[in-house]
């Protein structure tokens, strides 16, 4: 029975990671867009793009648990620090 529960937990973690990857990719693209705006002295646009990054990426990162995703947790933690 424990194996079935562990297997189902793994399946749930895999689903969460699969859902998170496109969102994290979009969030990272928004962060790059914010950096480009900042380099061009477009501070309002940079702030909007950075806010989009925060909304898209960090909300998804916080919903993933480190125990579910030990390999990718370091990448997620780096995104959280930015």
C-alpha angles and dihedrals in degrees: 000000000000090000091054092051091047091048092051090048089053091049090051091050091049091052091050092050092047091052092046101051098071091044092050089048092053091046092051090050089052089052090053089049089052090052091051092051090048092052089052091051091247094139099167091051090045091053092049092049091047091050088053088052091052094048096045101040111027096046089056093044093054091052092058116080122221091229091058094050113027096160097051096035093092091056090048091049090052089052091050091053092053 
